[in-house]
Amino acid sequence: MNLSDILIKINETINFYLLELSNIGLVLIDRKGEILDCNKGFLKIVGLREKPIKQNIKNFLTKNKQKISLPKNSFTQIDLLLNVSDKTEILSRGYIFSCNKLYLIILEHYRITYSELIEKMSKLNDQIVDITRELEKKNLQLSNALATVRKIMNTDPLTGILNRRAGSRI
């Protein structure tokens, strides 16, 4: 006997685990994204007590309105940023499976590793440094432009001599 044979025999146990006990989120949606059913794992992930039947899955995505691309056949890997409260977002990873005209989304709360966090922070730090350099260049250009404007403002265009504006500041 192998694992496949055992899984087939304990199908009811696996179903009970996935529907009632697991932290893995299962969501059944139609083509429009309307939630037809979900398990307790999904409710835990998004922080709900009751199933959000007939709500659109997009209601649980972050404000930037990510798009879920529905696979035509088989499945697609997905990363979703879900709203769990007004200020909290959770990254979930999983797959979306095509089941005739319905789609099964399987999600897990994705925790970023320490090395991934350091890498992301390093990239953000590099971006901040680049933006700071660019800002310093723009400030220098602005300072030079202001100096040119002051010179033009305080100099007579015909003679090149300081005009009365420049004299009133002395």
C-alpha positions in Angstrom: 0.0 0.0 0.0 1.2 3.5 -0.8 0.1 7.0 0.3 -2.4 7.4 -2.5 -4.2 4.2 -1.5 -4.4 5.3 2.1 -5.6 8.8 1.2 -8.4 7.3 -0.9 -9.5 5.1 2.0 -9.5 7.9 4.5 -11.2 10.4 2.2 -13.8 11.4 4.8 -11.2 12.0 7.4 -9.2 14.3 5.0 -12.4 16.1 4.1 -13.2 16.7 7.8 -9.7 18.0 8.4 -9.7 20.3 5.4 -13.2 21.7 6.1 -13.2 22.0 9.9 -9.7 21.8 11.4 -7.0 23.0 9.0 -5.6 26.5 8.7 -5.5 26.1 4.9 -8.2 28.3 3.3 -10.5 26.8 0.7 -12.8 29.0 -1.2 -15.2 28.0 -4.0 -16.0 30.8 -6.5 -17.8 31.2 -9.8 -16.5 33.0 -12.9 -17.6 36.4 -11.5 -15.6 35.8 -8.3 -18.7 35.3 -6.1 -18.0 33.1 -3.1 -20.2 30.0 -3.2 -18.7 28.3 -0.1 -15.5 28.3 2.0 -14.0 26.4 4.9 -13.1 27.4 8.5 -9.5 27.9 7.4 -10.5 30.7 5.1 -12.6 32.3 7.8 -9.5 32.2 10.2 -7.3 33.8 7.5 -9.7 36.7 6.9 -10.9 37.0 10.5 -14.6 36.2 9.9 -17.1 34.1 12.0 -19.6 33.5 9.2 -19.2 32.4 5.7 -19.2 35.3 3.2 -21.6 33.5 0.8 -22.5 35.6 -2.3 -19.8 38.2 -1.6 -17.1 38.7 -4.2 -13.6 37.5 -3.5 -12.3 40.9 -4.6 -13.9 42.4 -1.4 -11.2 40.6 0.5 -8.3 41.9 -1.6 -6.2 44.9 -0.7 -7.2 48.4 -1.9 -4.9 48.2 -5.0 -7.5 45.8 -6.4 -5.3 42.9 -7.4 -6.7 40.8 -10.2 -7.2 37.0 -9.9 -6.6 35.4 -13.2 -8.8 32.4 -13.6 -7.1 29.4 -15.2 -8.8 27.9 -18.3 -7.6 24.4 -17.5 -5.9 22.8 -14.5 -4.4 25.4 -12.0 -2.4 28.5 -11.5 -0.2 29.6 -8.5 -1.4 32.8 -6.8 -0.2 35.3 -4.2 -2.9 37.4 -2.7 -2.7 40.3 -0.3 -5.9 40.0 1.8 -7.5 42.6 4.0 -8.2 41.1 7.5 -9.1 44.4 9.2 -9.0 48.1 8.4 -5.3 48.3 8.8 -4.0 44.7 8.5 -3.1 42.8 5.4 -2.0 39.2 5.1 0.0 37.7 2.3 -1.5 34.3 1.3 0.0 31.9 -1.2 -1.7 29.1 -2.9 -3.4 27.8 -6.1 -6.6 28.3 -8.0 -8.0 25.2 -9.6 -10.5 25.1 -12.5 -13.4 22.8 -11.7 -15.8 22.9 -14.7 -17.3 26.4 -14.5 -16.3 26.9 -10.8 -12.9 27.6 -9.3 -11.4 26.3 -6.1 -8.9 28.6 -4.3 -6.5 27.0 -1.9 -4.6 29.5 0.3 -2.1 29.4 3.2 -1.1 32.3 5.3 2.4 33.0 3.9 5.1 34.0 6.4 8.1 35.7 5.0 11.5 34.2 6.1 14.2 36.2 7.8 16.4 36.1 4.8 13.6 37.2 2.5 12.8 40.1 4.9 16.4 41.2 4.9 16.5 41.0 1.1 13.4 43.1 0.8 14.6 45.6 3.3 17.9 45.9 1.5 16.2 46.5 -1.8 14.0 49.2 -0.2 17.1 50.8 1.4 18.7 50.9 -2.1 15.6 52.5 -3.5 15.7 55.1 -0.7 19.3 55.9 -1.4 18.6 56.3 -5.1 15.7 58.6 -4.4 17.8 60.7 -1.9 20.5 61.1 -4.6 18.0 62.2 -7.1 16.4 64.6 -4.7 19.8 66.1 -4.0 20.4 66.6 -7.7 17.0 68.2 -8.1 17.6 70.5 -5.1 21.0 71.6 -6.6 19.3 72.3 -10.0 16.6 74.3 -8.2 19.2 76.3 -6.3 21.1 77.1 -9.5 17.8 78.1 -11.2 16.9 80.4 -8.3 20.4 82.0 -8.4 19.9 82.6 -12.2 16.5 84.1 -11.6 17.9 86.4 -8.9 20.7 87.5 -11.2 18.3 88.2 -14.0 16.0 90.0 -11.7 18.7 92.2 -10.2 20.6 93.0 -13.4 19.8 95.5 -16.1 19.5 93.6 -19.3 21.1 96.3 -21.5 24.0 97.4 -19.3 24.6 94.3 -17.2 24.8 96.7 -14.1 22.8 96.0 -10.9 19.4 97.6 -11.1 17.4 99.4 -8.4 16.0 96.0 -7.1 19.5 95.0 -6.2 20.2 98.4 -4.7 17.2 98.3 -2.4 18.5 95.0 -0.8 21.8 96.4 0.1 
